[in-house]
Amino acid sequence: MTLQKNHNLSHEIVLDDVKCILSTTDLKGTIKYTNPYFSEVSGYSKKELLGSPHNIIRHPDMPKVMFKLMWDRIKDDNNVSMIVKNRAKDGKYYWVTTFFEKKYHPVTKESDGYLAILHAAPKNAIRAIEPLYKRLRNIEAKYGIHASQDYLIKYLMKEGKTYDQYVAELTQQKNLVSEFFKTINKLTS
Ligand SMILES: Cc1cc2nc3c(=O)[nH]c(=O)nc-3n(C[C@H](O)[C@H](O)[C@H](O)COP(=O)(O)O)c2cc1C
């Protein structure tokens, strides 16, 4: 299957459901590896991506607090999933569910960076998260990141879920599909 570009007014790039975008970074978030699908979707060549900070594809609609949460978690050795809106080189956007984890050097066993695996985000997850992100951004703009963090904590308390449970529920359907294709790929390779 190939990447479908949706040329409607929204300028959204719709990702292939069965492909994933891979990247690794050093400990500071400088890109060290990307797979070809990363370039295909983002419009940046491998040469442009390698050595660039990962915020090269940061979309201004993403609240700062989400990246703070992500960095706090992965630095502490906790994997984390997030729903992220990214910005392609031409200004179009694409939504992904991402899984971040810390990497360890196979020989020295020391941490040498991070890994991200990105899949197309399910539509229901985007619909649910977009208003929350908008609210967080507005709070950040007016009162700063501590206020948006407080809002996020209270929001999750009201939902009666941890952050992980909240994201897992939103992305569950998608994960099942991608796990299925991962298994098929393993069996057929
Ligand atoms: C392995 C890895 C993958 C990342 N992937 C993304 C990504 O897809 N989109 C994004 O905006 N930030 C991503 N980041 C986070 C960026 O490094 C950065 O923290 C974020 O874009 C916020 O940028 P800012 O700190 O300049 O505001 C990733 C970080 C790591 C370590």
The ligand as an SDF file (V2000), in Angstrom:
LIG
                    3D

 31 33  0  0  0  0  0  0  0  0999 V2000
   12.7960    9.3070   19.7420 C   0  0  0  0  0  0  0  0  0  0  0  0
   12.0550   10.6190   19.7480 C   0  0  0  0  0  0  0  0  0  0  0  0
   11.0500   10.8570   18.8180 C   0  0  0  0  0  0  0  0  0  0  0  0
   10.3510   12.0710   18.8020 C   0  0  0  0  0  0  0  0  0  0  0  0
    9.3540   12.2490   17.8910 N   0  0  0  0  0  0  0  0  0  0  0  0
    8.6990   13.4300   17.8570 C   0  0  0  0  0  0  0  0  0  0  0  0
    7.6790   13.6640   16.8980 C   0  0  0  0  0  0  0  0  0  0  0  0
    7.3000   12.7950   16.1050 O   0  0  0  0  0  0  0  0  0  0  0  0
    7.1030   14.8900   16.8850 N   0  0  0  0  0  0  0  0  0  0  0  0
    7.4370   15.8880   17.7540 C   0  0  0  0  0  0  0  0  0  0  0  0
    6.8870   16.9870   17.6720 O   0  0  0  0  0  0  0  0  0  0  0  0
    8.3880   15.6770   18.6880 N   0  0  0  0  0  0  0  0  0  0  0  0
    9.0070   14.4740   18.7630 C   0  0  0  0  0  0  0  0  0  0  0  0
    9.9690   14.2680   19.7180 N   0  0  0  0  0  0  0  0  0  0  0  0
   10.1450   15.3020   20.7660 C   0  0  0  0  0  0  0  0  0  0  0  0
   11.0800   16.4210   20.2990 C   0  0  0  0  0  0  0  0  0  0  0  0
   12.4000   16.0350   20.5790 O   0  0  0  0  0  0  0  0  0  0  0  0
   10.7550   17.7250   21.0380 C   0  0  0  0  0  0  0  0  0  0  0  0
   10.8720   17.5520   22.4260 O   0  0  0  0  0  0  0  0  0  0  0  0
    9.3220   18.2310   20.7400 C   0  0  0  0  0  0  0  0  0  0  0  0
    9.1170   18.3330   19.3580 O   0  0  0  0  0  0  0  0  0  0  0  0
    9.0620   19.5880   21.4010 C   0  0  0  0  0  0  0  0  0  0  0  0
    9.9250   20.5290   20.8640 O   0  0  0  0  0  0  0  0  0  0  0  0
   10.4130   21.7700   21.7090 P   0  0  0  0  0  0  0  0  0  0  0  0
   11.0270   21.1840   22.9570 O   0  0  0  0  0  0  0  0  0  0  0  0
   11.3660   22.4900   20.8640 O   0  0  0  0  0  0  0  0  0  0  0  0
    9.1730   22.5440   22.0350 O   0  0  0  0  0  0  0  0  0  0  0  0
   10.6670   13.0760   19.7490 C   0  0  0  0  0  0  0  0  0  0  0  0
   11.7020   12.8340   20.6760 C   0  0  0  0  0  0  0  0  0  0  0  0
   12.3640   11.6260   20.6910 C   0  0  0  0  0  0  0  0  0  0  0  0
   13.4360   11.3770   21.7210 C   0  0  0  0  0  0  0  0  0  0  0  0
  1  2  1  0
  2  3  1  0
  2 30  2  0
  3  4  2  0
  4  5  1  0
  4 28  1  0
  5  6  2  0
  6  7  1  0
  6 13  1  0
  7  8  2  0
  7  9  1  0
  9 10  1  0
 10 11  2  0
 10 12  1  0
 12 13  2  0
 13 14  1  0
 14 15  1  0
 14 28  1  0
 15 16  1  0
 16 17  1  0
 16 18  1  0
 18 19  1  0
 18 20  1  0
 20 21  1  0
 20 22  1  0
 22 23  1  0
 23 24  1  0
 24 25  2  0
 24 26  1  0
 24 27  1  0
 28 29  2  0
 29 30  1  0
 30 31  1  0
M  END
$$$$
